[in-house]
Amino acid sequence: MFEPITRRLHAWHMRNFTRRRLNMLDNHLLADLGIERDQIDDYVAGLDLTGGRK
């Protein structure tokens, strides 16, 4: 019954965690990952629940 809710809550938590961690990196490390600072939100939005890309 509550599995979809807990799955969505976990996904929301992981996206926020990932967004915070990426914002802590400097611009050189972000460039090594292939993203720029203003692309972090789009990058995180494109992640699936397992951490891979959609």
PDB file with SEQRES, HELIX, SHEET and CRYST1 records, atoms N, CA, C and O in Angstrom:
SEQRES   1 A   54  MET PHE GLU PRO ILE THR ARG ARG LEU HIS ALA TRP HIS          
SEQRES   2 A   54  MET ARG ASN PHE THR ARG ARG ARG LEU ASN MET LEU ASP          
SEQRES   3 A   54  ASN HIS LEU LEU ALA ASP LEU GLY ILE GLU ARG ASP GLN          
SEQRES   4 A   54  ILE ASP ASP TYR VAL ALA GLY LEU ASP LEU THR GLY GLY          
SEQRES   5 A   54  ARG LYS                                                      
HELIX    1 AA1 GLU A    3  MET A   24  1                                  22    
HELIX    2 AA2 ASN A   27  LEU A   33  1                                   7    
HELIX    3 AA3 ARG A   37  GLN A   39  5                                   3    
HELIX    4 AA4 ILE A   40  ALA A   45  1                                   6    
CRYST1    1.000    1.000    1.000  90.00  90.00  90.00 P 1           1          
ATOM      1  N   MET A   1       0.813  -1.198   0.000  1.00  0.00           N  
ATOM      2  CA  MET A   1       0.000   0.000   0.000  1.00  0.00           C  
ATOM      3  C   MET A   1       0.855   1.259   0.000  1.00  0.00           C  
ATOM      4  O   MET A   1       0.608   2.177  -0.783  1.00  0.00           O  
ATOM      5  N   PHE A   2       1.865   1.310   0.878  1.00  0.00           N  
ATOM      6  CA  PHE A   2       2.682   2.507   0.995  1.00  0.00           C  
ATOM      7  C   PHE A   2       3.968   2.438   0.179  1.00  0.00           C  
ATOM      8  O   PHE A   2       4.775   3.367   0.210  1.00  0.00           O  
ATOM      9  N   GLU A   3       4.161   1.350  -0.546  1.00  0.00           N  
ATOM     10  CA  GLU A   3       5.400   1.189  -1.304  1.00  0.00           C  
ATOM     11  C   GLU A   3       5.623   2.315  -2.320  1.00  0.00           C  
ATOM     12  O   GLU A   3       6.737   2.834  -2.391  1.00  0.00           O  
ATOM     13  N   PRO A   4       4.619   2.718  -3.109  1.00  0.00           N  
ATOM     14  CA  PRO A   4       4.864   3.820  -4.049  1.00  0.00           C  
ATOM     15  C   PRO A   4       5.227   5.130  -3.348  1.00  0.00           C  
ATOM     16  O   PRO A   4       6.038   5.903  -3.860  1.00  0.00           O  
ATOM     17  N   ILE A   5       4.639   5.380  -2.194  1.00  0.00           N  
ATOM     18  CA  ILE A   5       4.944   6.605  -1.457  1.00  0.00           C  
ATOM     19  C   ILE A   5       6.376   6.567  -0.944  1.00  0.00           C  
ATOM     20  O   ILE A   5       7.110   7.546  -1.076  1.00  0.00           O  
ATOM     21  N   THR A   6       6.775   5.447  -0.363  1.00  0.00           N  
ATOM     22  CA  THR A   6       8.136   5.355   0.152  1.00  0.00           C  
ATOM     23  C   THR A   6       9.157   5.396  -0.975  1.00  0.00           C  
ATOM     24  O   THR A   6      10.244   5.949  -0.807  1.00  0.00           O  
ATOM     25  N   ARG A   7       8.817   4.813  -2.128  1.00  0.00           N  
ATOM     26  CA  ARG A   7       9.728   4.851  -3.273  1.00  0.00           C  
ATOM     27  C   ARG A   7       9.911   6.291  -3.768  1.00  0.00           C  
ATOM     28  O   ARG A   7      11.029   6.712  -4.065  1.00  0.00           O  
ATOM     29  N   ARG A   8       8.818   7.035  -3.852  1.00  0.00           N  
ATOM     30  CA  ARG A   8       8.903   8.431  -4.292  1.00  0.00           C  
ATOM     31  C   ARG A   8       9.638   9.285  -3.271  1.00  0.00           C  
ATOM     32  O   ARG A   8      10.405  10.170  -3.652  1.00  0.00           O  
ATOM     33  N   LEU A   9       9.421   9.040  -1.981  1.00  0.00           N  
ATOM     34  CA  LEU A   9      10.121   9.781  -0.937  1.00  0.00           C  
ATOM     35  C   LEU A   9      11.618   9.499  -0.995  1.00  0.00           C  
ATOM     36  O   LEU A   9      12.432  10.412  -0.858  1.00  0.00           O  
ATOM     37  N   HIS A  10      11.974   8.243  -1.197  1.00  0.00           N  
ATOM     38  CA  HIS A  10      13.388   7.890  -1.311  1.00  0.00           C  
ATOM     39  C   HIS A  10      14.018   8.552  -2.541  1.00  0.00           C  
ATOM     40  O   HIS A  10      15.134   9.065  -2.466  1.00  0.00           O  
ATOM     41  N   ALA A  11      13.314   8.543  -3.656  1.00  0.00           N  
ATOM     42  CA  ALA A  11      13.839   9.177  -4.874  1.00  0.00           C  
ATOM     43  C   ALA A  11      14.012  10.675  -4.663  1.00  0.00           C  
ATOM     44  O   ALA A  11      15.014  11.248  -5.092  1.00  0.00           O  
ATOM     45  N   TRP A  12      13.046  11.317  -4.004  1.00  0.00           N  
ATOM     46  CA  TRP A  12      13.152  12.755  -3.715  1.00  0.00           C  
ATOM     47  C   TRP A  12      14.364  13.035  -2.834  1.00  0.00           C  
ATOM     48  O   TRP A  12      15.113  13.983  -3.074  1.00  0.00           O  
ATOM     49  N   HIS A  13      14.550  12.201  -1.811  1.00  0.00           N  
ATOM     50  CA  HIS A  13      15.695  12.363  -0.910  1.00  0.00           C  
ATOM     51  C   HIS A  13      17.014  12.192  -1.664  1.00  0.00           C  
ATOM     52  O   HIS A  13      17.947  12.965  -1.446  1.00  0.00           O  
ATOM     53  N   MET A  14      17.107  11.208  -2.534  1.00  0.00           N  
ATOM     54  CA  MET A  14      18.341  10.973  -3.271  1.00  0.00           C  
ATOM     55  C   MET A  14      18.632  12.096  -4.259  1.00  0.00           C  
ATOM     56  O   MET A  14      19.792  12.462  -4.447  1.00  0.00           O  
ATOM     57  N   ARG A  15      17.595  12.651  -4.897  1.00  0.00           N  
ATOM     58  CA  ARG A  15      17.819  13.790  -5.796  1.00  0.00           C  
ATOM     59  C   ARG A  15      18.322  14.998  -5.027  1.00  0.00           C  
ATOM     60  O   ARG A  15      19.232  15.684  -5.492  1.00  0.00           O  
ATOM     61  N   ASN A  16      17.746  15.276  -3.850  1.00  0.00           N  
ATOM     62  CA  ASN A  16      18.211  16.411  -3.047  1.00  0.00           C  
ATOM     63  C   ASN A  16      19.627  16.191  -2.539  1.00  0.00           C  
ATOM     64  O   ASN A  16      20.433  17.121  -2.530  1.00  0.00           O  
ATOM     65  N   PHE A  17      19.939  14.969  -2.115  1.00  0.00           N  
ATOM     66  CA  PHE A  17      21.282  14.639  -1.667  1.00  0.00           C  
ATOM     67  C   PHE A  17      22.288  14.834  -2.800  1.00  0.00           C  
ATOM     68  O   PHE A  17      23.351  15.421  -2.596  1.00  0.00           O  
ATOM     69  N   THR A  18      21.955  14.342  -3.986  1.00  0.00           N  
ATOM     70  CA  THR A  18      22.837  14.471  -5.147  1.00  0.00           C  
ATOM     71  C   THR A  18      23.017  15.935  -5.530  1.00  0.00           C  
ATOM     72  O   THR A  18      24.129  16.360  -5.844  1.00  0.00           O  
ATOM     73  N   ARG A  19      21.941  16.705  -5.506  1.00  0.00           N  
ATOM     74  CA  ARG A  19      22.020  18.128  -5.832  1.00  0.00           C  
ATOM     75  C   ARG A  19      22.928  18.861  -4.852  1.00  0.00           C  
ATOM     76  O   ARG A  19      23.743  19.686  -5.265  1.00  0.00           O  
ATOM     77  N   ARG A  20      22.797  18.568  -3.554  1.00  0.00           N  
ATOM     78  CA  ARG A  20      23.655  19.217  -2.550  1.00  0.00           C  
ATOM     79  C   ARG A  20      25.113  18.848  -2.750  1.00  0.00           C  
ATOM     80  O   ARG A  20      25.993  19.704  -2.664  1.00  0.00           O  
ATOM     81  N   ARG A  21      25.372  17.563  -3.018  1.00  0.00           N  
ATOM     82  CA  ARG A  21      26.764  17.126  -3.202  1.00  0.00           C  
ATOM     83  C   ARG A  21      27.386  17.746  -4.451  1.00  0.00           C  
ATOM     84  O   ARG A  21      28.550  18.146  -4.421  1.00  0.00           O  
ATOM     85  N   LEU A  22      26.635  17.833  -5.544  1.00  0.00           N  
ATOM     86  CA  LEU A  22      27.168  18.442  -6.755  1.00  0.00           C  
ATOM     87  C   LEU A  22      27.412  19.932  -6.561  1.00  0.00           C  
ATOM     88  O   LEU A  22      28.375  20.472  -7.105  1.00  0.00           O  
ATOM     89  N   ASN A  23      26.564  20.600  -5.802  1.00  0.00           N  
ATOM     90  CA  ASN A  23      26.768  22.025  -5.543  1.00  0.00           C  
ATOM     91  C   ASN A  23      28.002  22.288  -4.693  1.00  0.00           C  
ATOM     92  O   ASN A  23      28.532  23.399  -4.711  1.00  0.00           O  
ATOM     93  N   MET A  24      28.471  21.291  -3.947  1.00  0.00           N  
ATOM     94  CA  MET A  24      29.679  21.460  -3.133  1.00  0.00           C  
ATOM     95  C   MET A  24      30.958  21.365  -3.967  1.00  0.00           C  
ATOM     96  O   MET A  24      32.015  21.814  -3.523  1.00  0.00           O  
ATOM     97  N   LEU A  25      30.877  20.786  -5.169  1.00  0.00           N  
ATOM     98  CA  LEU A  25      32.061  20.627  -6.012  1.00  0.00           C  
ATOM     99  C   LEU A  25      32.445  21.957  -6.648  1.00  0.00           C  
ATOM    100  O   LEU A  25      31.600  22.825  -6.867  1.00  0.00           O  
ATOM    101  N   ASP A  26      33.738  22.102  -6.940  1.00  0.00           N  
ATOM    102  CA  ASP A  26      34.155  23.311  -7.646  1.00  0.00           C  
ATOM    103  C   ASP A  26      33.928  23.137  -9.151  1.00  0.00           C  
ATOM    104  O   ASP A  26      33.622  22.043  -9.624  1.00  0.00           O  
ATOM    105  N   ASN A  27      34.083  24.225  -9.882  1.00  0.00           N  
ATOM    106  CA  ASN A  27      33.773  24.225 -11.313  1.00  0.00           C  
ATOM    107  C   ASN A  27      34.661  23.269 -12.107  1.00  0.00           C  
ATOM    108  O   ASN A  27      34.221  22.707 -13.110  1.00  0.00           O  
ATOM    109  N   HIS A  28      35.903  23.080 -11.670  1.00  0.00           N  
ATOM    110  CA  HIS A  28      36.812  22.180 -12.390  1.00  0.00           C  
ATOM    111  C   HIS A  28      36.348  20.727 -12.265  1.00  0.00           C  
ATOM    112  O   HIS A  28      36.382  19.978 -13.242  1.00  0.00           O  
ATOM    113  N   LEU A  29      35.920  20.331 -11.077  1.00  0.00           N  
ATOM    114  CA  LEU A  29      35.433  18.964 -10.904  1.00  0.00           C  
ATOM    115  C   LEU A  29      34.120  18.743 -11.653  1.00  0.00           C  
ATOM    116  O   LEU A  29      33.896  17.675 -12.224  1.00  0.00           O  
ATOM    117  N   LEU A  30      33.260  19.752 -11.647  1.00  0.00           N  
ATOM    118  CA  LEU A  30      32.022  19.636 -12.422  1.00  0.00           C  
ATOM    119  C   LEU A  30      32.321  19.490 -13.907  1.00  0.00           C  
ATOM    120  O   LEU A  30      31.661  18.720 -14.604  1.00  0.00           O  
ATOM    121  N   ALA A  31      33.308  20.223 -14.387  1.00  0.00           N  
ATOM    122  CA  ALA A  31      33.693  20.116 -15.801  1.00  0.00           C  
ATOM    123  C   ALA A  31      34.227  18.726 -16.107  1.00  0.00           C  
ATOM    124  O   ALA A  31      33.994  18.207 -17.199  1.00  0.00           O  
ATOM    125  N   ASP A  32      34.939  18.112 -15.168  1.00  0.00           N  
ATOM    126  CA  ASP A  32      35.412  16.737 -15.355  1.00  0.00           C  
ATOM    127  C   ASP A  32      34.244  15.771 -15.496  1.00  0.00           C  
ATOM    128  O   ASP A  32      34.346  14.766 -16.200  1.00  0.00           O  
ATOM    129  N   LEU A  33      33.133  16.072 -14.826  1.00  0.00           N  
ATOM    130  CA  LEU A  33      31.936  15.244 -14.930  1.00  0.00           C  
ATOM    131  C   LEU A  33      31.125  15.554 -16.177  1.00  0.00           C  
ATOM    132  O   LEU A  33      30.210  14.810 -16.528  1.00  0.00           O  
ATOM    133  N   GLY A  34      31.458  16.648 -16.843  1.00  0.00           N  
ATOM    134  CA  GLY A  34      30.775  17.006 -18.077  1.00  0.00           C  
ATOM    135  C   GLY A  34      29.557  17.885 -17.881  1.00  0.00           C  
ATOM    136  O   GLY A  34      28.717  17.983 -18.775  1.00  0.00           O  
ATOM    137  N   ILE A  35      29.445  18.531 -16.722  1.00  0.00           N  
ATOM    138  CA  ILE A  35      28.318  19.430 -16.489  1.00  0.00           C  
ATOM    139  C   ILE A  35      28.829  20.769 -15.979  1.00  0.00           C  
ATOM    140  O   ILE A  35      29.933  20.861 -15.442  1.00  0.00           O  
ATOM    141  N   GLU A  36      28.031  21.784 -16.148  1.00  0.00           N  
ATOM    142  CA  GLU A  36      28.335  23.115 -15.618  1.00  0.00           C  
ATOM    143  C   GLU A  36      27.404  23.383 -14.451  1.00  0.00           C  
ATOM    144  O   GLU A  36      26.386  22.711 -14.288  1.00  0.00           O  
ATOM    145  N   ARG A  37      27.755  24.363 -13.647  1.00  0.00           N  
ATOM    146  CA  ARG A  37      26.996  24.639 -12.433  1.00  0.00           C  
ATOM    147  C   ARG A  37      25.516  24.902 -12.716  1.00  0.00           C  
ATOM    148  O   ARG A  37      24.656  24.456 -11.956  1.00  0.00           O  
ATOM    149  N   ASP A  38      25.212  25.612 -13.784  1.00  0.00           N  
ATOM    150  CA  ASP A  38      23.807  25.915 -14.078  1.00  0.00           C  
ATOM    151  C   ASP A  38      23.057  24.726 -14.663  1.00  0.00           C  
ATOM    152  O   ASP A  38      21.855  24.826 -14.909  1.00  0.00           O  
ATOM    153  N   GLN A  39      23.726  23.611 -14.891  1.00  0.00           N  
ATOM    154  CA  GLN A  39      23.088  22.407 -15.420  1.00  0.00           C  
ATOM    155  C   GLN A  39      22.812  21.363 -14.340  1.00  0.00           C  
ATOM    156  O   GLN A  39      22.284  20.291 -14.639  1.00  0.00           O  
ATOM    157  N   ILE A  40      23.160  21.662 -13.099  1.00  0.00           N  
ATOM    158  CA  ILE A  40      23.027  20.672 -12.027  1.00  0.00           C  
ATOM    159  C   ILE A  40      21.576  20.234 -11.861  1.00  0.00           C  
ATOM    160  O   ILE A  40      21.308  19.037 -11.763  1.00  0.00           O  
ATOM    161  N   ASP A  41      20.640  21.169 -11.829  1.00  0.00           N  
ATOM    162  CA  ASP A  41      19.233  20.812 -11.641  1.00  0.00           C  
ATOM    163  C   ASP A  41      18.730  19.929 -12.779  1.00  0.00           C  
ATOM    164  O   ASP A  41      18.006  18.962 -12.541  1.00  0.00           O  
ATOM    165  N   ASP A  42      19.107  20.256 -14.012  1.00  0.00           N  
ATOM    166  CA  ASP A  42      18.694  19.432 -15.150  1.00  0.00           C  
ATOM    167  C   ASP A  42      19.325  18.037 -15.084  1.00  0.00           C  
ATOM    168  O   ASP A  42      18.676  17.041 -15.404  1.00  0.00           O  
ATOM    169  N   TYR A  43      20.572  17.975 -14.675  1.00  0.00           N  
ATOM    170  CA  TYR A  43      21.265  16.688 -14.554  1.00  0.00           C  
ATOM    171  C   TYR A  43      20.590  15.810 -13.504  1.00  0.00           C  
ATOM    172  O   TYR A  43      20.338  14.628 -13.741  1.00  0.00           O  
ATOM    173  N   VAL A  44      20.300  16.393 -12.349  1.00  0.00           N  
ATOM    174  CA  VAL A  44      19.679  15.630 -11.267  1.00  0.00           C  
ATOM    175  C   VAL A  44      18.265  15.205 -11.659  1.00  0.00           C  
ATOM    176  O   VAL A  44      17.839  14.105 -11.308  1.00  0.00           O  
ATOM    177  N   ALA A  45      17.537  16.046 -12.370  1.00  0.00           N  
ATOM    178  CA  ALA A  45      16.189  15.697 -12.806  1.00  0.00           C  
ATOM    179  C   ALA A  45      16.210  14.523 -13.775  1.00  0.00           C  
ATOM    180  O   ALA A  45      15.227  13.789 -13.874  1.00  0.00           O  
ATOM    181  N   GLY A  46      17.314  14.335 -14.490  1.00  0.00           N  
ATOM    182  CA  GLY A  46      17.419  13.253 -15.452  1.00  0.00           C  
ATOM    183  C   GLY A  46      17.886  11.939 -14.862  1.00  0.00           C  
ATOM    184  O   GLY A  46      18.042  10.962 -15.595  1.00  0.00           O  
ATOM    185  N   LEU A  47      18.116  11.883 -13.546  1.00  0.00           N  
ATOM    186  CA  LEU A  47      18.536  10.640 -12.915  1.00  0.00           C  
ATOM    187  C   LEU A  47      17.341   9.755 -12.607  1.00  0.00           C  
ATOM    188  O   LEU A  47      16.269  10.247 -12.256  1.00  0.00           O  
ATOM    189  N   ASP A  48      17.530   8.443 -12.739  1.00  0.00           N  
ATOM    190  CA  ASP A  48      16.461   7.535 -12.329  1.00  0.00           C  
ATOM    191  C   ASP A  48      16.715   7.092 -10.874  1.00  0.00           C  
ATOM    192  O   ASP A  48      17.665   7.561 -10.248  1.00  0.00           O  
ATOM    193  N   LEU A  49      15.903   6.224 -10.353  1.00  0.00           N  
ATOM    194  CA  LEU A  49      15.987   5.843  -8.945  1.00  0.00           C  
ATOM    195  C   LEU A  49      17.285   5.151  -8.585  1.00  0.00           C  
ATOM    196  O   LEU A  49      17.723   5.242  -7.438  1.00  0.00           O  
ATOM    197  N   THR A  50      17.918   4.460  -9.526  1.00  0.00           N  
ATOM    198  CA  THR A  50      19.126   3.721  -9.233  1.00  0.00           C  
ATOM    199  C   THR A  50      20.380   4.557  -9.386  1.00  0.00           C  
ATOM    200  O   THR A  50      21.480   4.067  -9.131  1.00  0.00           O  
ATOM    201  N   GLY A  51      20.241   5.812  -9.799  1.00  0.00           N  
ATOM    202  CA  GLY A  51      21.391   6.682  -9.978  1.00  0.00           C  
ATOM    203  C   GLY A  51      21.905   6.728 -11.402  1.00  0.00           C  
ATOM    204  O   GLY A  51      22.826   7.492 -11.690  1.00  0.00           O  
ATOM    205  N   GLY A  52      21.353   5.951 -12.286  1.00  0.00           N  
ATOM    206  CA  GLY A  52      21.754   5.986 -13.693  1.00  0.00           C  
ATOM    207  C   GLY A  52      21.052   7.120 -14.429  1.00  0.00           C  
ATOM    208  O   GLY A  52      20.247   7.844 -13.844  1.00  0.00           O  
ATOM    209  N   ARG A  53      21.351   7.267 -15.686  1.00  0.00           N  
ATOM    210  CA  ARG A  53      20.712   8.300 -16.495  1.00  0.00           C  
ATOM    211  C   ARG A  53      19.451   7.734 -17.110  1.00  0.00           C  
ATOM    212  O   ARG A  53      19.393   6.544 -17.418  1.00  0.00           O  
ATOM    213  N   LYS A  54      18.433   8.574 -17.297  1.00  0.00           N  
ATOM    214  CA  LYS A  54      17.191   8.166 -17.963  1.00  0.00           C  
ATOM    215  C   LYS A  54      17.384   8.107 -19.455  1.00  0.00           C  
ATOM    216  O   LYS A  54      16.449   7.783 -20.187  1.00  0.00           O  
TER     217      LYS A  54                                                      
END                                                                             
